[in-house]
Amino acid sequence: MSAGLTIYWFDESNTQMGQARLIEAIPAGEWIQYVIEGQTLESASQVEVYVGMGGSPPAGTELYVDDVVLEQLSGQLQVSAGSLLAAAPM
C-alpha cells in the first residue's frame, strides 16, 4: 500500500499551473512522517494540498493522518504530514 502528499498550484482562473508529488509505500501499523517541498510559482493565486492513500489497499483499510502543516520557506512551499498510519483490517 502507498500514501502520499500532492501540492497543486492554480492561477486566478483556476487553471492548474504545476504540482509537486511524493508517493511512497507505507507499512501497515507504523506511524511515519512525510515532507514534500515544491517551488512556489509566483503567478499562482491558489494552492491545494492532498493527502491520500494509493495503490490497491484491501477493503476496510484506513489511513489516519495527523499534524499536517503547510508553510512558506524562502520561495519553497513545504507540507509536512507529521503522522500517517495505515491500519489494515483485522
C-alpha positions as CSV (number, residue, x, y, z in Angstrom):
1,M,0.0,0.0,0.0
2,S,1.2,3.5,-0.6
3,A,0.3,7.0,0.7
4,G,1.4,10.4,-0.4
5,L,1.2,14.2,-0.5
6,T,0.5,16.3,-3.5
7,I,0.6,20.1,-3.8
8,Y,-1.3,21.7,-6.8
9,W,-0.8,25.4,-7.8
10,F,-3.6,27.3,-9.7
11,D,-3.8,30.7,-11.3
12,E,-6.7,33.2,-10.8
13,S,-8.9,31.4,-13.4
14,N,-8.5,28.0,-11.5
15,T,-6.1,26.6,-14.2
16,Q,-3.6,24.2,-12.8
17,M,-0.1,25.5,-13.2
18,G,2.0,22.9,-11.6
19,Q,2.3,20.2,-8.9
20,A,4.7,18.5,-6.6
21,R,4.1,14.9,-5.5
22,L,5.5,12.4,-3.1
23,I,4.2,8.9,-3.0
24,E,5.8,6.1,-1.0
25,A,5.0,2.6,0.3
26,I,3.9,2.6,3.9
27,P,3.9,-0.4,6.2
28,A,0.7,-1.3,7.9
29,G,0.5,-0.3,11.6
30,E,3.5,2.1,11.6
31,W,3.5,5.8,12.0
32,I,5.7,7.6,9.5
33,Q,6.4,11.2,8.5
34,Y,6.3,12.7,5.0
35,V,7.7,16.0,4.0
36,I,7.3,17.4,0.5
37,E,8.7,20.7,-0.9
38,G,7.8,22.4,-4.1
39,Q,9.0,25.6,-5.8
40,T,6.3,28.3,-5.2
41,L,5.0,29.6,-8.5
42,E,5.0,33.5,-8.5
43,S,1.8,33.8,-10.6
44,A,-0.1,31.2,-8.6
45,S,-3.0,32.6,-6.6
46,Q,-4.2,29.3,-5.0
47,V,-2.7,26.1,-3.7
48,E,-4.4,22.8,-2.8
49,V,-2.9,20.1,-0.7
50,Y,-4.0,16.4,-0.9
51,V,-3.0,13.6,1.5
52,G,-4.2,10.2,0.4
53,M,-3.8,6.5,0.0
54,G,-2.9,4.9,-3.3
55,G,-2.4,1.5,-4.8
56,S,-5.0,-1.2,-4.2
57,P,-5.4,-1.4,-0.4
58,P,-7.6,-4.3,0.9
59,A,-11.2,-3.4,1.6
60,G,-11.6,-1.8,5.0
61,T,-8.1,-0.4,5.1
62,E,-7.9,3.0,6.8
63,L,-5.4,5.8,6.6
64,Y,-5.0,8.1,9.7
65,V,-3.3,11.5,9.2
66,D,-2.2,13.8,11.9
67,D,-0.3,17.2,12.2
68,V,-0.4,18.4,8.6
69,V,1.5,21.7,8.3
70,L,1.7,24.0,5.2
71,E,4.4,26.7,5.3
72,Q,6.2,29.1,3.0
73,L,10.0,28.9,3.3
74,S,12.2,31.2,1.1
75,G,10.3,30.6,-2.1
76,Q,9.5,27.0,-1.3
77,L,6.2,25.6,-0.1
78,Q,6.6,22.8,2.4
79,V,4.0,20.4,3.5
80,S,4.6,18.1,6.4
81,A,2.3,15.3,7.4
82,G,3.5,14.5,10.9
83,S,2.0,11.1,11.1
84,L,0.5,8.7,8.6
85,L,-0.8,5.3,9.8
86,A,-2.2,2.6,7.6
87,A,-4.4,0.3,9.5
88,A,-5.2,-3.0,7.8
89,P,-8.5,-4.7,8.5
90,M,-8.4,-7.4,11.2
